[in-house]
Amino acid sequence: MNQRTLAAKAHVSQGTVCHWENGNRQPDLDTLMELCKIFNVTADYLLGLSDNT
């Protein structure tokens, strides 16, 4: 998935996704929950706390 598609699905700007990828910013809690739904994974997985999706 490219940045533009993820940004549209997560209701954020493409620049915001770029900042996440570069480690300059982190998504807020509501956005984190949305990303979990988009990727069908747990928050622990997205946060690197678990290897289980």
Buried (B, 14 or more C-beta within 10 A) or exposed (E): EEBEEBBEBBEBEBEBBEBBEEEEEEBEEEBBEBBBEEBEBEEEBBEEEEEEE
